[in-house]
């Protein structure tokens, strides 16, 4: 019984430490804009003069 209790105690302490380590990780402070820079029109509809290409 002592062997099982010792094993579970070690597992619980290890999990507790790992959760604390994960919670201490810093989140990124910057955000990368997913929008492409520049002019990128919608390619689904293109108009050439009076002709509309779908």
C-alpha positions as a Markdown table, in Angstrom:
| # | Residue | x | y | z |
|---|---|---|---|---|
| 1 | Unk | 0.0 | 0.0 | 0.0 |
| 2 | Unk | 2.9 | 2.4 | 0.8 |
| 3 | Unk | 4.4 | 1.7 | -2.6 |
| 4 | Unk | 1.2 | 2.7 | -4.4 |
| 5 | Unk | 0.7 | 5.8 | -2.3 |
| 6 | Unk | 4.3 | 6.9 | -2.9 |
| 7 | Unk | 4.0 | 6.3 | -6.6 |
| 8 | Unk | 0.7 | 8.3 | -6.8 |
| 9 | Unk | 2.2 | 11.1 | -4.7 |
| 10 | Unk | 5.1 | 11.4 | -7.0 |
| 11 | Unk | 2.8 | 11.5 | -10.1 |
| 12 | Unk | 0.6 | 14.1 | -8.5 |
| 13 | Unk | 3.5 | 16.4 | -7.5 |
| 14 | Unk | 5.0 | 16.0 | -11.0 |
| 15 | Unk | 1.7 | 17.0 | -12.6 |
| 16 | Unk | 1.3 | 19.9 | -10.2 |
| 17 | Unk | 4.7 | 21.2 | -11.2 |
| 18 | Unk | 4.1 | 20.7 | -14.9 |
| 19 | Unk | 0.8 | 22.6 | -14.7 |
| 20 | Unk | 2.6 | 25.5 | -12.9 |
| 21 | Unk | 5.3 | 25.6 | -15.5 |
| 22 | Unk | 2.7 | 25.6 | -18.4 |
| 23 | Unk | 0.8 | 28.4 | -16.7 |
| 24 | Unk | 4.0 | 30.5 | -16.2 |
| 25 | Unk | 4.7 | 30.5 | -20.0 |
| 26 | Unk | 4.4 | 34.0 | -21.4 |
| 27 | Unk | 1.9 | 34.7 | -24.2 |
| 28 | Unk | 3.1 | 36.6 | -27.2 |
| 29 | Unk | 2.7 | 40.3 | -26.8 |
| 30 | Unk | 2.4 | 41.1 | -30.5 |
| 31 | Unk | -0.2 | 40.1 | -33.1 |
| 32 | Unk | 0.7 | 39.4 | -36.7 |
| 33 | Unk | -1.9 | 40.8 | -39.1 |
| 34 | Unk | -3.1 | 38.0 | -41.4 |
| 35 | Unk | -4.2 | 40.6 | -44.1 |
| 36 | Unk | -2.0 | 40.8 | -47.1 |
| 37 | Unk | -0.4 | 44.2 | -47.6 |
| 38 | Unk | -1.1 | 45.9 | -50.9 |
| 39 | Unk | -3.9 | 45.7 | -53.4 |
| 40 | Unk | -5.4 | 42.2 | -53.9 |
| 41 | Unk | -8.8 | 42.4 | -55.6 |
| 42 | Unk | -11.3 | 39.5 | -55.3 |
| 43 | Unk | -10.4 | 37.2 | -58.2 |
| 44 | Unk | -13.9 | 35.6 | -58.5 |
| 45 | Unk | -15.2 | 38.5 | -60.6 |
| 46 | Unk | -13.0 | 40.3 | -63.2 |
| 47 | Unk | -14.3 | 43.0 | -65.5 |
| 48 | Unk | -12.6 | 43.8 | -68.8 |
| 49 | Unk | -14.3 | 46.7 | -70.5 |
| 50 | Unk | -18.0 | 45.7 | -70.9 |
| 51 | Unk | -17.2 | 41.9 | -70.4 |
| 52 | Unk | -17.7 | 40.4 | -67.0 |
| 53 | Unk | -15.8 | 37.2 | -66.5 |
| 54 | Unk | -17.1 | 34.9 | -63.7 |
